[in-house]
Amino acid sequence: VITKLNAISYQVGRTGAITPVANLEPVQLAGTIVKRASLHNADQIEKLDIRIGDEVFVEKGGEIIPKIIGVAKRGIQAEPTKYITYCPECQTELIRNEGEANHFCPNFYGCPPQIIGRIQHFISRKAMDIDGLGGETVTLLYNAGLISNYADLYALKKEQIIPLERMAEKSANNLIKGIEKSKTVPFERVLFALGIRYVGETVAKKLAKHYKSIDTIANASMMDLILVDEI
């Protein structure tokens, strides 16, 4: 279908990767109303020469995720799109490593969506699976200044949690219990939970099987790691 590109916004993921998102004039496509589409990265925007105000072709890739595949009609005042150079969340200058498609915000310890995203990944079902703690509560705890990394979760006290919005004694108790219970999660899931780049579920399993503890992994040389099955 054809619709108008109204604006481009930029999202910051937990790894610091920046994803440009097209904000579209709402349009019916394959059974749903589409308002947004991923633009992937700066190269893709440049290749298609997409500009704000253009009429664009939108299709659903694999019938699920909408994407822009080209410009149908150039907007009257369409200026060439200049990709952002600073993080939209923390204003740190973005970097782009050679051979990589994405721009990154390097402010690992100070950029809120990265910190919140990492903790949300840490508590997720396939990782630490912490009962009583969801993505919204992580944001709440971060904004209240109670957590700024995963370790802070394990120092939380019930008294700190109860005063927060939508938190009663029961939910605070459940949260503390869930955090306590997560200490029994097997090492491979803890390793996956840390969100190390390139360490997904499968790689975490292989590393955990070979090394048994975080200290041995931390002390492993490049050569040691290469010798691990499938790494």
C-alpha positions in Angstrom: 0.0 0.0 0.0 1.0 3.6 -0.4 1.0 6.0 2.6 2.7 9.2 3.8 5.9 9.3 5.9 5.1 11.9 8.6 8.3 11.6 10.7 11.3 9.5 11.6 12.0 8.7 15.2 15.0 6.8 16.7 14.9 4.1 19.3 17.8 3.0 21.5 18.0 -0.7 22.2 19.7 -2.4 25.2 22.9 -2.9 23.3 23.0 0.8 22.4 22.0 0.1 18.8 19.9 2.8 17.2 16.9 1.8 15.2 15.2 4.4 13.0 11.4 4.1 12.9 9.1 5.5 10.2 5.9 7.1 11.6 3.3 6.8 8.9 -0.1 8.1 8.1 -2.2 5.2 9.5 -3.1 2.7 6.7 -4.9 -0.6 6.4 -2.5 -3.4 5.4 -3.2 -7.2 5.5 -5.8 -7.0 8.2 -4.2 -4.4 10.6 -3.8 -0.7 10.8 -0.1 0.2 10.2 1.3 3.4 11.8 5.0 2.5 12.1 7.6 0.6 10.1 11.3 -0.1 10.8 13.8 1.6 8.6 16.7 -0.6 9.9 19.7 1.7 9.6 21.3 4.7 7.9 22.3 2.7 4.8 18.8 1.6 4.1 17.4 5.2 4.4 20.1 6.4 2.0 19.7 3.5 -0.4 15.9 4.1 -0.7 16.4 7.9 -0.4 13.4 8.1 2.0 12.5 11.7 3.0 9.9 13.0 5.5 6.8 14.0 3.5 7.2 11.3 0.8 4.5 9.0 -0.2 6.0 5.5 0.4 5.3 1.9 -0.5 4.8 -0.2 2.6 4.6 -4.0 2.7 4.5 -6.6 5.4 7.6 -8.7 5.5 6.6 -12.3 6.2 3.1 -11.0 6.7 4.0 -9.6 10.1 6.5 -6.7 10.2 5.7 -3.7 8.0 8.6 -2.3 6.0 9.1 0.5 3.5 10.3 -0.8 0.1 10.5 2.4 -1.9 9.3 5.9 -2.6 6.0 6.3 -4.5 6.0 10.0 -4.8 8.4 12.7 -3.6 7.0 15.1 -1.1 6.9 18.8 -2.1 9.3 20.1 0.5 11.2 16.8 1.1 14.7 17.5 2.3 17.2 14.6 2.2 17.1 12.7 5.5 20.1 13.5 7.7 20.7 10.6 10.1 21.1 11.7 13.7 24.6 12.0 15.1 23.7 12.2 18.9 21.8 9.8 21.0 18.1 10.9 21.3 18.0 9.8 24.9 21.3 10.9 26.5 22.8 13.2 23.8 26.1 11.2 23.6 27.7 11.3 20.2 26.9 8.1 18.2 29.6 5.8 16.9 29.6 3.4 14.0 32.1 0.6 13.9 33.7 -0.4 10.6 31.8 -3.1 8.8 28.7 -2.6 11.0 25.3 -1.3 9.7 24.1 0.2 12.9 25.0 3.4 14.8 25.6 2.9 18.5 25.3 5.0 21.6 28.5 4.2 23.6 27.2 5.5 26.9 26.9 2.0 28.3 26.5 3.1 32.0 24.5 6.3 31.6 22.0 5.9 28.8 18.5 5.1 30.4 17.0 2.9 27.7 20.2 0.8 27.6 20.2 0.4 31.4 16.5 -0.4 31.6 16.6 -2.7 28.5 19.5 -4.7 30.0 17.7 -5.2 33.3 14.5 -6.1 31.5 16.5 -8.7 29.5 18.1 -10.0 32.8 14.7 -10.6 34.4 13.0 -12.1 31.3 11.5 -15.6 31.2 14.4 -17.4 29.4 17.0 -15.6 31.6 16.5 -15.1 35.4 12.7 -15.4 35.2 12.0 -13.2 38.2 8.4 -13.6 39.4 6.6 -10.4 40.4 8.9 -8.3 38.3 7.9 -7.0 34.8 9.3 -4.5 32.4 7.2 -1.7 33.7 8.3 -2.3 37.3 11.9 -2.2 36.2 11.3 1.2 34.7 9.6 2.3 37.9 12.5 1.1 40.1 15.1 2.8 37.8 13.2 6.1 37.7 12.9 6.0 41.5 16.7 5.7 41.7 16.5 2.3 43.4 18.4 0.3 40.7 21.0 1.2 38.1 22.2 -2.3 37.2 21.3 -6.0 37.7 23.2 -6.3 41.0 21.1 -3.6 42.6 18.0 -5.8 42.4 19.6 -8.1 45.0 19.9 -5.2 47.5 16.3 -4.1 47.3 14.3 -3.9 50.5 10.5 -4.3 50.8 10.4 -0.9 52.6 11.8 0.8 49.5 9.3 -0.8 47.1 6.0 -0.3 49.0 5.9 3.5 48.5 6.1 3.2 44.7 3.1 3.7 42.5 0.9 0.6 42.1 2.9 -1.3 44.7 1.2 -2.8 47.8 2.6 -5.0 50.5 1.6 -8.2 48.6 3.3 -7.2 45.3 6.4 -6.0 47.2 6.6 -9.3 49.0 6.2 -11.2 45.8 9.0 -9.2 44.2 11.5 -9.8 47.0 10.6 -13.5 47.0 11.0 -13.7 43.2 14.4 -12.0 43.4 15.5 -14.4 46.2 14.3 -17.5 44.2 16.3 -16.4 41.1 19.5 -17.1 43.0 18.9 -20.8 42.3 18.7 -20.4 38.5 21.4 -22.5 36.6 24.6 -20.8 35.5 23.9 -21.0 31.8 20.8 -18.8 32.3 22.7 -16.3 34.4 25.2 -16.1 31.6 22.5 -15.5 29.0 20.8 -13.0 31.4 24.0 -10.8 31.5 23.2 -9.8 27.9 26.8 -10.0 26.6 26.8 -9.2 23.0 27.0 -12.3 20.8 26.1 -14.6 23.8 22.6 -15.8 23.1 20.9 -18.8 24.7 22.9 -21.5 22.7 26.3 -19.9 23.2 25.6 -19.4 26.9 24.8 -23.1 27.2 28.1 -24.1 25.5 30.2 -21.8 27.6 28.5 -22.8 30.8 29.0 -26.5 30.1 32.7 -25.9 29.4 33.6 -23.4 32.1 31.2 -24.0 35.0 31.8 -20.5 36.5 32.0 -16.8 35.6 35.5 -16.5 36.9 36.9 -19.1 34.6 35.2 -17.4 31.6 36.5 -14.0 32.7 40.1 -15.4 32.8 39.8 -17.4 29.5 42.1 -16.3 26.7 40.9 -15.8 23.1 42.5 -19.1 22.3 40.8 -20.9 25.2 37.4 -19.6 24.0 38.0 -20.7 20.4 38.6 -24.2 21.6 35.2 -24.5 23.2 32.8 -26.6 21.1 31.1 -24.5 18.3 32.5 -21.1 19.6 
